[in-house]
């Protein structure tokens, strides 16, 4: 195995561990680690340690200084909208605050995106929403959560990408990370709430009919329910 292949396979878990160590306070912001120390800690080659360092530096999690090494940076300086940073925070002690912040982001953009999709999406795209909503109900009520969550990501991504707003479209991958992350950390109901299924159908119907205001309100209801669950400490 060459060095390039080795680093591509091995640096990711090392990068994850170092990032979460900073988030959880095990690696104090302002303190440093050398590449040699990282090599020894994880039993890895210098090539892998260097690749992990570059990945952390790319999202401002560390600053790299010659003869000093990697200097941990405060999490409030990290690239907040990086999908990788979002995943790290959801797996750390920052989980609750990250979920709340991400839900507030969704509340700010998804109702407007639903309005935009109702007004700007093509007829072929609009026709997909009622079908997706029907499938969401079918798999949600049957307890097939794996399929349900895949469809849910598809529903929200399709909405954002067809909102007529290129900034909203660019956030589709981030919202997908948010939805997937909530499932992965077991912060999603064992069975979708009936009200959530109803609201997805309401969004789909409003988009199909071109009713932007109704789509906006129904999407607000979906995300607001998530915020209520998070702040209320329920799953």
Backbone torsions as a table, in degrees:
resi	resn	phi	psi	omega
1	UNK	NA	127.9	-179.8
2	UNK	-79.6	169.4	-175.8
3	UNK	-61.5	-37.6	-178.9
4	UNK	-63.6	-45.9	179.2
5	UNK	-65.1	-41.2	-179.7
6	UNK	-59.6	-47.3	-177.2
7	UNK	-66.4	-37.5	-178.8
8	UNK	-65.6	-29.4	-179.4
9	UNK	-86.8	-30.4	-168.6
10	UNK	-106.8	-21.1	-172.9
11	UNK	-76.6	-22.8	-175.1
12	UNK	-62.5	-51.0	178.3
13	UNK	-64.7	-30.8	176.9
14	UNK	-67.3	-44.8	177.9
15	UNK	-59.6	-45.7	178.8
16	UNK	-58.2	-47.4	-177.8
17	UNK	-62.4	-42.1	-179.8
18	UNK	-67.4	-42.6	179.8
19	UNK	-62.9	-45.8	-178.9
20	UNK	-68.4	-30.0	175.3
21	UNK	-62.2	-39.3	176.9
22	UNK	-67.2	-47.0	-177.6
23	UNK	-60.6	-38.0	-177.2
24	UNK	-88.4	2.1	176.6
25	UNK	83.9	7.3	178.7
26	UNK	-79.2	-21.7	173.2
27	UNK	-124.2	104.1	-170.3
28	UNK	-70.9	129.8	175.3
29	UNK	-53.7	135.3	-177.2
30	UNK	99.0	-21.1	178.0
31	UNK	-91.4	164.0	-171.3
32	UNK	-125.2	159.3	172.0
33	UNK	-133.6	138.1	174.8
34	UNK	-85.3	161.2	174.9
35	UNK	-59.7	-36.8	179.7
36	UNK	-62.6	-40.9	179.5
37	UNK	-64.9	-39.0	179.0
38	UNK	-67.9	-40.7	176.2
39	UNK	-56.9	-46.1	-177.8
40	UNK	-68.9	-41.1	-177.4
41	UNK	-62.2	-40.0	-174.5
42	UNK	-106.3	-3.7	-179.6
43	UNK	64.5	45.5	-175.7
44	UNK	-122.5	169.1	178.8
45	UNK	-79.5	167.0	177.2
46	UNK	-64.5	-34.4	178.8
47	UNK	-60.8	-44.8	179.7
48	UNK	-67.3	-42.6	179.1
49	UNK	-61.9	-39.8	-180.0
50	UNK	-66.6	-39.8	179.6
51	UNK	-66.6	-39.2	175.8
52	UNK	-62.4	-41.6	178.9
53	UNK	-61.2	-43.1	180.0
54	UNK	-64.6	-38.5	179.5
55	UNK	-64.9	-41.2	178.2
56	UNK	-67.7	-40.2	179.9
57	UNK	-65.2	-33.8	-176.8
58	UNK	-62.8	-25.3	179.2
59	UNK	-112.0	17.5	177.1
60	UNK	66.0	21.5	177.2
61	UNK	-75.2	-27.3	175.1
62	UNK	-138.8	157.9	167.2
63	UNK	-112.2	138.7	-178.7
64	UNK	-105.5	125.1	-178.8
65	UNK	-124.7	134.2	178.3
66	UNK	-59.0	135.4	179.9
67	UNK	65.9	4.5	175.4
68	UNK	-116.1	-46.3	-179.9
69	UNK	109.2	-143.5	-178.1
70	UNK	-94.1	124.0	178.0
71	UNK	-105.8	118.3	-179.1
72	UNK	-63.9	136.9	179.0
73	UNK	-106.6	150.6	178.4
74	UNK	-61.3	137.1	-178.0
75	UNK	-56.3	-24.7	179.2
76	UNK	-72.5	-6.3	175.9
77	UNK	-98.8	-5.2	-177.3
78	UNK	-73.8	164.6	177.9
79	UNK	-74.8	96.4	-168.7
80	UNK	-62.1	-29.3	-177.8
81	UNK	-96.1	8.0	173.5
82	UNK	-69.8	127.1	177.5
83	UNK	-54.5	-35.9	179.7
84	UNK	-67.0	-42.1	178.0
85	UNK	-62.7	-41.7	178.0
86	UNK	-59.4	-45.5	179.4
87	UNK	-61.9	-43.1	178.5
88	UNK	-60.2	-46.7	-177.3
89	UNK	-64.9	-35.7	178.6
90	UNK	-69.4	-20.3	179.0
91	UNK	-98.8	7.9	-174.5
92	UNK	-119.0	-174.0	176.2
93	UNK	-69.4	-8.1	177.6
94	UNK	-86.5	6.0	-170.9
95	UNK	-52.7	-53.0	-174.8
96	UNK	-61.3	-46.3	-179.5
97	UNK	-67.5	-36.4	179.2
98	UNK	-65.4	-43.1	177.8
99	UNK	-60.5	-42.5	179.5
100	UNK	-65.7	-44.5	179.3
101	UNK	-62.5	-41.7	179.8
102	UNK	-67.4	-36.4	178.8
103	UNK	-69.0	-36.8	175.1
104	UNK	-63.9	-36.5	175.1
105	UNK	-62.3	-45.9	179.5
106	UNK	-61.9	-40.2	178.2
107	UNK	-62.0	-31.5	-178.3
108	UNK	-76.5	-31.2	-172.4
109	UNK	-110.5	-36.4	-170.5
110	UNK	-70.5	-38.5	174.8
111	UNK	-60.2	-42.3	177.9
112	UNK	-65.6	-36.8	178.4
113	UNK	-66.2	-38.0	177.3
114	UNK	-63.7	-43.0	175.2
115	UNK	-57.5	-47.3	-179.6
116	UNK	-63.1	-40.3	179.6
117	UNK	-64.0	-39.0	178.5
118	UNK	-62.6	-32.5	-176.2
119	UNK	-93.0	-29.1	-169.8
120	UNK	-115.8	-21.6	-176.1
121	UNK	-65.4	150.8	177.1
122	UNK	-69.5	161.5	-179.3
123	UNK	-62.1	-35.0	179.1
124	UNK	-65.2	-40.0	178.5
125	UNK	-69.5	-45.0	179.4
126	UNK	-55.9	-37.0	-178.1
127	UNK	-66.2	-20.2	-179.2
128	UNK	-74.5	-27.3	-173.9
129	UNK	-65.8	-47.5	177.2
130	UNK	-60.3	-35.2	178.6
131	UNK	-65.8	-45.3	178.6
132	UNK	-62.8	-42.0	180.0
133	UNK	-63.1	-39.4	177.6
134	UNK	-63.6	-42.5	178.8
135	UNK	-67.7	-36.0	176.6
136	UNK	-60.2	-45.5	179.1
137	UNK	-63.9	-45.0	-178.8
138	UNK	-56.9	-50.8	-175.5
139	UNK	-79.4	-29.0	176.4
140	UNK	-66.7	-45.6	-178.4
141	UNK	-72.1	-27.2	179.5
142	UNK	-83.0	-11.5	179.8
143	UNK	87.1	10.1	176.9
144	UNK	-83.4	77.5	-171.1
145	UNK	-71.2	-30.2	179.4
146	UNK	-61.6	-47.7	178.5
147	UNK	-68.0	-40.0	179.3
148	UNK	-56.4	-47.0	-176.6
149	UNK	-68.0	-36.0	175.8
150	UNK	-62.8	-42.8	178.7
151	UNK	-67.2	-36.4	179.8
152	UNK	-63.8	-43.7	176.7
153	UNK	-62.1	-42.5	179.0
154	UNK	-61.6	-41.6	-179.3
155	UNK	-60.6	-52.2	-176.0
156	UNK	-71.0	-35.9	178.1
157	UNK	-66.3	-42.7	178.7
158	UNK	-61.1	-40.5	179.9
159	UNK	-63.0	-47.7	-178.0
160	UNK	-66.1	-41.9	-176.9
161	UNK	-70.4	-18.2	-178.2
162	UNK	-117.2	26.7	-178.4
163	UNK	-82.2	-13.3	-175.3
164	UNK	83.7	5.3	-179.7
165	UNK	-122.8	114.9	-174.7
166	UNK	-65.9	-26.4	177.2
167	UNK	-70.4	-44.0	176.1
168	UNK	-61.0	-42.2	179.9
169	UNK	-60.1	-38.1	-179.3
170	UNK	-68.0	-19.9	-179.6
171	UNK	-89.2	-0.8	-176.7
172	UNK	-59.7	-42.8	-179.5
173	UNK	-66.6	-34.6	179.1
174	UNK	-67.9	-43.3	177.7
175	UNK	-63.3	-36.5	176.3
176	UNK	-61.8	-41.1	176.7
177	UNK	-62.4	-41.0	179.3
178	UNK	-61.8	-48.8	-178.6
179	UNK	-63.8	-43.4	-179.9
180	UNK	-67.8	-39.7	-177.9
181	UNK	-65.0	-38.6	179.5
182	UNK	-62.5	-34.4	176.8
183	UNK	-70.8	-45.3	-175.4
184	UNK	-63.4	-30.4	179.6
185	UNK	-96.5	14.2	174.4
186	UNK	61.0	43.4	176.4
187	UNK	-116.4	38.0	178.0
188	UNK	-131.3	144.9	-179.3
189	UNK	-57.3	148.0	177.2
190	UNK	-61.9	-27.6	176.2
191	UNK	-141.1	132.1	-177.6
192	UNK	-57.6	142.4	176.8
193	UNK	-66.1	143.0	178.7
194	UNK	-59.3	-35.3	-179.5
195	UNK	-65.1	-33.9	178.5
196	UNK	-69.1	-39.9	176.8
197	UNK	-64.6	-41.9	177.8
198	UNK	-60.6	-42.7	-177.1
199	UNK	-67.4	-37.8	176.1
200	UNK	-63.1	-39.8	177.7
201	UNK	-66.4	-35.9	178.7
202	UNK	-66.4	-40.8	176.2
203	UNK	-61.1	-47.3	-177.5
204	UNK	-61.0	-44.5	-179.3
205	UNK	-64.6	-41.9	-179.0
206	UNK	-65.8	-40.2	177.9
207	UNK	-65.0	-44.3	179.4
208	UNK	-58.7	-39.3	-178.5
209	UNK	-84.0	-7.7	-178.7
210	UNK	76.7	22.2	-179.1
211	UNK	-93.7	90.9	-175.9
212	UNK	-61.7	-41.5	-177.4
213	UNK	-65.7	-41.1	178.2
214	UNK	-66.8	-38.1	178.0
215	UNK	-64.8	-41.4	178.8
216	UNK	-60.5	-46.8	-177.2
217	UNK	-66.6	-42.8	-179.2
218	UNK	-65.4	-38.6	178.0
219	UNK	-68.7	-36.6	175.1
220	UNK	-59.4	-41.1	179.6
221	UNK	-61.3	-39.5	-179.9
222	UNK	-61.8	-52.2	-174.6
223	UNK	-73.9	-33.8	178.0
224	UNK	-62.9	-35.9	177.4
225	UNK	-64.5	-36.9	176.2
226	UNK	-63.4	-45.7	-179.6
227	UNK	-61.6	-40.5	178.8
228	UNK	-62.8	-41.4	178.3
229	UNK	-63.4	-41.1	-177.9
230	UNK	-69.4	-49.8	-177.5
231	UNK	-69.5	-24.4	178.7
232	UNK	-87.1	-4.7	177.6
233	UNK	75.8	16.6	179.1
234	UNK	-97.1	163.3	178.0
235	UNK	-112.9	NA	NA
